[in-house]
Amino acid sequence: MSVWRKIEVTCVTPAGCKTVQDHVALAEIELCGELIIAASAAVEDRLSQDRIDEVLMGVGL
């Protein structure tokens, strides 16, 4: 059974305008992506704290 709920639209980006980007959120997504890539390439089950630091410092924190 699906439940639909009504939501009110309070803000719409005008046609032809660029969308507003949250630079902090985009940076966090990039960091998570780098960690996922490192984890998928790792031989061990978990990344060590040193490896996590190495990955994050390589991104340019």
C-alpha positions in Angstrom: 0.0 0.0 0.0 1.5 3.3 -1.0 1.0 6.4 1.0 1.1 9.8 -0.7 1.6 12.9 1.2 1.1 16.4 0.1 4.1 18.8 0.3 4.1 22.5 -0.3 6.6 24.0 -2.7 8.1 27.1 -1.2 11.0 27.8 -3.6 11.6 27.2 -7.3 14.7 28.0 -9.2 13.8 30.4 -12.0 14.1 29.1 -15.6 17.4 29.8 -17.1 19.2 30.3 -13.8 21.9 28.1 -12.5 21.0 26.0 -9.5 22.5 26.9 -6.1 25.1 24.4 -5.0 26.0 23.6 -1.4 29.8 23.6 -1.6 30.2 22.0 1.8 27.9 19.1 0.9 29.7 18.6 -2.4 33.1 18.5 -0.6 31.7 15.9 1.8 30.4 13.8 -1.1 33.8 13.9 -2.7 35.5 12.8 0.5 33.1 9.9 0.9 33.8 8.9 -2.7 37.5 8.9 -2.1 37.1 6.7 1.0 34.8 4.3 -0.9 37.4 4.0 -3.7 40.2 3.3 -1.1 38.0 0.8 0.8 37.1 -1.1 -2.4 40.8 -1.3 -3.4 42.0 -2.4 0.1 43.0 -6.0 0.8 42.0 -5.8 4.4 38.4 -5.8 5.7 38.7 -2.2 7.1 40.8 0.8 6.4 43.2 1.7 9.2 43.1 5.1 10.7 46.4 5.9 9.1 45.1 4.9 5.6 42.0 7.0 6.2 44.1 10.0 7.1 46.3 9.3 4.0 43.3 9.3 1.7 41.8 12.4 3.2 45.0 14.3 3.2 45.6 13.4 -0.5 42.3 15.1 -1.3 43.6 18.3 0.1 42.1 18.9 3.5 
